[in-house]
């Protein structure tokens, strides 16, 4: 009979599943799509500053997509992938919101 793992050892309990490579790939693909939509909104509004900000967001999203497609994120420990997931979700909320993307 196989021993049962404690609930503290299950990956889904600590968020590891949500930070898996396949989930992150889907999140980043969505980020790229929404970043492109944000760029389209900026061009429609004919606002040069918003266009620049949206272009930068799209550039970051595409760089993230290249990394995740290359398998770079799969070599990271789960804790670091969770941080990347939070970053992707934050960028996603900026892209979807339609507000100006802050550039520092």
N, C-alpha and C positions, 0 to 999 in steps of 0.2 A: 504494500500500500504506500502510495506517494505521500510524503508529508505536505501539509498545507502551509503555505507561506503566511506570515503575519500580514495584516492589512497594511502595515507600514512599509512592506517590501514590494508592494505592487506598483508598477510604473504609473498606472493611471491615477493613483492617489497623490503622487508628488508632481504631476504635470508633465512627466516625461513623454507620454504619448502625444500630448498637445505640441511638444517641441520636437517631434520626430521629423526626419528629413522630408518625408512625403507631405506632411502637414505644412511644413515651412515652404516647400515648393509651391503648394497651392496658394498660400498666403501671399507670397512674393509675386506670383503671376497676377493675382488680383490687385496688388499694389501697383504693378506696372500699368494694368488696364485703367485703374482709377486715376493714376497720374497723367495718363494720356488724355483722359476726359477733362481733368483739371486744366491741362494745357489748352485744350479746345475751348473751354470756358473763358480762359484768359485772353485767347486770341479773339473770341467773339466780343468780349468787352473792350477790346482794343486798348488795353492797359499794358504799357511796355514793362512796368515794374512787376506786375502780376505775371506777365509772360516769362520774364527772367526767373522769377521765383518758381513758377511751375516747371520750367525747363530744368532747373536745378533739382527739383524733387524727382522728376522723371529720370534724370541722370543717376541719382542715388538709387532709385528703384531698379534701374537696369543693371547697375553695378552689383546690387544685391542678388539679382536674378542670375547674373553670370557666375557669381560665387556659389550659389546654392546648386545651380546646374552642374558645376564642375565638381561637386561633392565636397567642397571646402568645409561646409557646415557640419557634415557628418562626422568629421574627425574631432569636433569639439565635444567637451563633456556636456551632459544634459543641462547643467546649471547655466553654462554659457549660451546654449541654444535657447534656453528659456528667456535669457536677456535679449537675444536677437528677436525672438517672437514678440516680446513687448515692444521693441523698437519698430518692428514691421507694423504692428497694430496701431502704434502711435502715428506713424507716417500715413497709414491707411486712413485714419480718422481725419488727418489734415487734408488728404487728397479728396475725400468724400465731402468734406464740410463746405467747400466752396469759398472758404476764407483765404485771405492772403497767407502764403506760407512764409513764416519768418526766416530770414537768412542772416546769420551772424558772421 
